[in-house]
Amino acid sequence: MNRKRSKQLITIIVSLLLVIISLLLKFDGELYHNILYVVAYIIVGYEIVLKAVRNIFKGKVFDENFLMTVATTGAFCIGEFPEAVAVMLFYQVGELFQNYAVDKSRGYVASLMDIRPDYANVYRKDEIERVDPDEINIGEVILVKPGEKIPLDGIIVEGESMLDTVALTGEVVPRKVGLNDEVLSGCINNDGILKIKVNKEFGESTVSKILDLVENAGTRKSKSENFISKFAKYYTPIVVIVAVALAVIPSLVIEDAVFTDWLYRALSFLVVSCPCALVISIPLSFFGGIGAASKMGVLIKGSNYLEALAGTEIVVCDKTGTLTEGVFKVQKIDSIGYSDDDLLRYATYTESFSNHPISLSLKQAYNKEINEKLVTKTQEISGQGVLAKVDGKMVLVGNEKLMKEYNIKFQKSKETGTTLYIAINDEFAGTILIADKIKKDSYKAIKLFKNSNVKKVVMLTGDRENISESVANELDLDEYHAELLPQDKVYWVEKLMRQKSSVGKLIFVGDGINDAPVLALSDIGVAMGGLGSDAAIEAADVVIMTDEPSKIANSVQISKKTMRIVRQNIVFAIAVKIAVLILSSLGFVSMWAAVFADVGVSVLAIINALRILRIKK
């Protein structure tokens, strides 16, 4: 428990003990009883009275502190000492619950702040200096020891290790990194010593941008929060005027009306009219929703976006890096007259002098040391493939045109992806399929979207028609459009925006620089933060820190639960208050009922708001 809540709890307990003593002990006359009540009131209520006075001088007259002070002072004036103390006691109990709820929900968001690096070890003049990450320049080399956080984004120039990426991605399985791998700030180096060449300044690093997103998430208010702010601004002075009228007018116009009775009713009216339940619980619900999402590795840049997610009707996804892994790999080997391993070996050696993605995919699949002396002749044939002499054999690796060019009889592949045709010594030897792979999580994401009553899931991609069609059919998408340029994606998003209802929202999910325009155009832009470009993350409203599209569907579920809780609190608080306001103005309920309607409703609304934090990973 923090110091503020500890102090608050002590004042409540001490004040309550004094009230109990006054009730249990029998004194001659009411003087000693009243003295104990006044002392109890000062202990539990002086901060609220002090705030009310300070706010009056600041021009903020009509707030909950003012209402509590006026109501309790009036209660003392008409001799209701126990009720005056009770109002402050219950109010402070409500404040204690509020502080506990805010601290708990803030804890989930604040846990992200642990990724902020405290220092960086940089090589300067052949020595290692410990400096602030802000002082490191692009191109400098930093040293990261086991157990330390990586302070800035960069490329490994020496060493290998296992990285704990859970703070960024939510993934508990460590990631292996080595020479020339790119690493992100905020990860923890588990075992090896790494030398990293910095490629981004601290202000542009991954960790800095994430922290900025979290810190500024609260600056964008949702419609519900704006409604409550405006509601409280006009509502409070109105109820004060009504309370004054309730105290004064009846005693002037109604025969035999007793002023103290109507003053008591007016004070009860003031107590119950305080909009604490709404003012506290609504922002708390949104803050809790953002906290629950951050637990799952989803950064929502503001409560307005959290609210908008609940109305999702159309989800539009990029393909490469979003629904697929974004990395080309050898998916299938069909060999004729050779083993699969031998066919892969000949193809890899033939492509070994190239840095083309196809060559890199072959090398990754082969995963053995290449003896360059075995390749004695190599020739690249533009637009067709490569010819090389490998271990004394002439090898052709390329597309259909290459086979036709050399009059090789071959079997045409029907697989979707990039097919390499291989011939050895003028004989067709088989094919190797290289393709991007659909993420396992994509199947789960599409299923969750459809279970969440999303009307349409659409894929927009710049990839070839046949590949796009295969992915769309495999994932059972409602619609897809292929071979698109960035401006084409904008056209289709604008067209899809016109297909949703007036209250519906369109989400676009992407990860590349070319996705930035449509991320900004859509109602809610979602960037895949783990693999996404800086431009995409900057333009997005929601950032998924893993490469799991199902997290978007989870965010929609969190949003819907948050909005259900918000609506429940609004309806419950207003209904109870209206009922008790009417009853208190008619004199049917005492100030004790008024206290329950104010503080009790606030506590119940806060407890209800806390339910959002029970979202499971």
RABELJO-V16240 format. One line per field, one symbol per residue. psi: psi as a letter, one per 20 degrees, with the letter a starting at -180 (. if undefined). A space follows every 10 residues. Layout:
# RABELJO-V16240
psi->???
This chain:
# RABELJO-V16240
psi->prhghggggg hgggghghgg ghhhqoqori ghghgggggh ggghihhggg gggghghijm gnahgggggg ghghgghjjm ghhgggghgh ghgghggghg gggghhhhgh hhiiipqhrp oqopljqppo rphhipqpiq pqporpiqqo hqqappiprq rppojhhgii pipqppqapj qpqqqhqpog grppppopjq rhhjrghghg hggghjhiio qrhgghgggh ghghgghghg gggghhhggh ihhppjppgh ghggghgggg ghipkggghg hghhgghhgh ghhhhjkpop iqhhhgghhh jphpppqrfp ifhrhjppqo hqpoqoirqh ggghgggghh jhjqjqhggh gggghgkrpp nhhioipppp opjgbqpqoo kippppobah hgghhjlppr opqjqpaopp ppppljppia qpppqqppph hhggggghgh ijkphppqpp qirqghgggg ggghilqhqq prlqrhhhhg ghggghhiir rhiqqppppr irhiigghgh hrgopppnhg iqrhgghhiq hppoirkohh hghhhggggh gghggggggg gggggggggh gghhhijiqr hghggghfgg hgghhggghi hhijpq.
